[in-house]
């Protein structure tokens, strides 16, 4: 366990050795030979003033059994049968049990992560339903060509990055778009409950307005604005969750969040099937009903988000005071590893610039780019692909759901195992190969003119592969930054470069390649193979860096490469940090 630098240090001891009748205010020697059978193992976090025993005097023996190196126990604050704590000019400590910590994380999982995942579900629903709208009559009513439909998809992703494009039919000059992915950093500057609520209300309104458009130009503008509002929200959520969870807890929570995407896709397909069937019996076009019914709920939920989203563990309205204290303290030790000591609310410009020139960030960004080629293309084209296989439009909607339901379950399982084994690269490699296998099956089956059943089977590993890989890549990026400013910058870079992938992915399925789309499927398979190679290369780079730091600072490592930090307060936090492999 780490003893942080400065005038503060933390002591860990077994609460079962604390006498039941001890005075929490007392600083006298405490007998440690009186076991307590009715009290679980607890973590005691104690702040020592500058006048107290120096951190260097607290040795391994204190960490093991509560005794100091000089044989005195005067710096150990006892705990009685109840959870008691004292605050004074000399001592300030808190006590919590593993059961309390588990209760806090479970409550955050139920109340925070699931709610944020629900917001992302609504976001992805509004983003990807254009594929269902296309076969529900959008292209016919607006008289869209294949090229124009591709521009509707591209317009959404253009607003994720700074890029120049030649003029579209309705524009005679080139357009510059703002670097909206940097809005991820606003999570550090604007209270998240305000920021998230505004984002949700914005995309709900814009998505609903798509139902009243009558021209390609109007739809194009709305799709671009939809991209702005969603770029402000989704890419920064894993960074936001790092305010509440430890490094080895983040993959599962990011997985819960990302799994809303395949769930939304399957839900969109099922809902589109119902709306399309009902729309044929009234005068409103099915695709207009689809946009309205899937967009309007976001505006209602935005009101709840304002009151429900906490800015930090201390402001979570569903945690009682004791749970807020536990939620804060349990992150305190880990945040001491960070280069900013877990302190500060703003942005550190020096750390932002350091992250921008860090080659390791570009590895994960390149992986994210490659995954997004597949991630952005298959969901919006799958209903069309299934229809081209010979299925009716209603059957195409229904058959789009099962692959994403499987992907939903695989993402959750993968994230849980990744946290348990404290490993990222292994799971990215496996799922990248799984995705490549799926796309290869689809491409080969199309090339050989095999049964459509084979092509449909290939969709299952393809969807499970790229959704799972993306969830781990995002988590990996956050894990390997040692301050909040670096984490925010890393996520922004990940998305700026990564969201160039959809500009490629949305161009892979032109009408000229139907019904087999062999070229598009083959390109997606190649990009997923690239993800595997990049992941393993980054693992090698990180292993060498961890080894270099271990040799320089004589710091042991554990598990899959995330090391134990030095116990001396004089070692720089940067030198203590170890990369997760």
TANOR-V388882 format. One record per pair of residues at least 12 apart in sequence whose C-alpha atoms are under 7 Angstrom apart, sorted by the first residue. I is the first residue (numbers start at 0). J is the second residue. If there is no record, write none. Layout:
I	J
I	J
This chain:
1	564
1	565
1	566
2	566
2	568
3	335
3	568
4	568
4	569
5	568
6	48
6	49
7	46
7	47
7	48
8	45
8	46
8	47
8	54
9	44
9	45
9	46
10	43
10	44
10	45
10	62
11	42
11	43
11	44
11	62
12	42
12	43
12	62
12	63
12	64
12	65
13	40
13	41
13	64
14	40
14	41
14	78
15	34
15	35
15	36
15	38
15	39
15	40
16	31
16	32
16	33
16	34
16	35
17	31
17	33
17	35
17	77
17	78
18	33
18	79
19	79
19	80
20	79
21	77
21	79
23	76
23	77
23	78
23	84
23	85
24	85
26	73
26	74
27	73
28	71
28	72
28	73
29	72
39	96
40	96
41	94
41	95
41	96
41	97
42	94
42	95
42	96
43	93
43	94
43	95
44	92
44	93
44	94
45	91
45	92
45	93
46	90
46	91
46	92
47	89
47	90
48	89
48	90
56	68
82	94
95	325
100	325
103	322
103	326
112	252
112	256
115	256
116	255
116	256
116	259
117	259
119	233
119	259
120	259
120	260
120	263
121	297
122	229
123	260
123	263
124	263
124	264
124	267
124	293
125	206
125	293
125	294
127	378
127	379
128	267
129	379
130	379
130	380
130	382
131	268
131	271
131	382
132	286
132	289
134	383
134	392
135	275
135	285
135	286
136	286
137	286
141	213
141	214
141	215
145	509
145	510
149	505
149	506
151	219
151	222
152	505
153	502
153	505
154	219
154	222
154	223
155	222
155	223
155	225
155	226
156	226
156	498
156	501
156	502
158	176
158	177
158	179
158	223
158	226
158	227
159	178
159	179
159	180
159	226
159	227
159	230
159	495
159	498
160	176
160	177
160	178
160	179
160	180
160	495
160	498
161	175
161	176
161	177
161	178
162	175
162	176
163	175
169	216
179	227
179	230
179	231
180	230
180	231
180	491
180	494
180	495
181	491
182	231
183	231
183	234
183	235
183	487
183	491
184	487
184	488
186	239
187	344
187	345
188	345
190	310
191	309
191	310
192	304
192	305
192	308
192	309
192	310
193	305
195	232
196	301
196	302
196	304
196	305
198	228
198	229
198	231
198	232
199	297
199	298
199	301
200	297
200	298
200	301
201	228
202	225
202	228
202	229
203	294
203	295
203	297
203	298
204	294
204	295
204	298
205	221
205	225
206	225
206	290
206	294
207	290
207	291
207	294
207	295
209	221
209	290
210	287
210	288
210	290
210	291
234	494
235	490
237	253
238	477
238	486
238	487
242	311
243	312
245	330
246	478
247	418
247	421
248	418
249	474
250	414
250	417
250	418
250	471
250	474
251	411
251	414
251	415
251	418
253	470
253	474
254	410
254	411
254	414
254	470
255	411
257	470
258	407
258	410
258	411
261	403
261	404
261	406
261	407
262	403
262	404
262	407
264	378
264	400
264	403
265	399
265	400
265	401
265	403
265	404
266	400
268	396
268	397
268	399
268	400
269	396
269	397
269	400
271	289
271	396
272	393
272	396
272	397
274	289
312	326
312	327
313	327
336	572
336	575
336	576
337	481
337	482
337	572
338	481
338	482
338	572
338	573
339	482
346	484
347	484
350	484
350	485
351	484
351	485
351	488
354	485
354	488
354	489
360	489
362	533
362	537
363	472
363	476
363	493
364	492
364	493
364	496
364	497
365	497
366	530
366	533
367	469
367	472
367	493
367	497
368	496
368	497
368	498
368	499
368	500
369	500
369	526
369	527
369	530
370	465
370	469
370	526
370	527
371	497
371	498
371	500
371	501
372	500
372	501
372	503
372	504
372	523
373	504
373	523
374	465
375	501
375	504
375	505
376	504
376	505
381	399
382	395
382	396
382	399
384	514
387	514
388	451
388	514
402	458
402	459
402	462
403	462
405	463
406	462
406	463
406	466
409	463
409	467
410	466
410	467
413	467
414	471
421	559
422	559
422	579
422	580
423	471
423	475
423	580
424	534
424	535
424	538
424	580
427	468
427	471
427	531
427	534
428	531
428	534
430	464
430	465
430	467
430	468
431	464
431	465
431	468
431	527
431	528
431	530
431	531
432	527
432	528
432	531
433	460
433	461
433	464
434	460
434	461
434	462
434	463
434	464
434	465
434	527
435	461
435	524
435	525
435	527
435	528
437	457
437	458
437	459
437	460
437	461
438	457
438	461
438	520
438	521
438	523
438	524
439	520
439	521
439	524
440	454
440	457
441	453
441	454
441	457
441	520
442	517
442	520
442	521
445	515
445	517
446	517
476	489
476	490
477	489
477	490
478	579
479	578
479	579
481	576
507	519
538	580
541	578
541	580
542	560
545	577
545	578
548	574
559	580
560	578
560	579
560	580
561	577
561	578
561	579
562	577
564	576
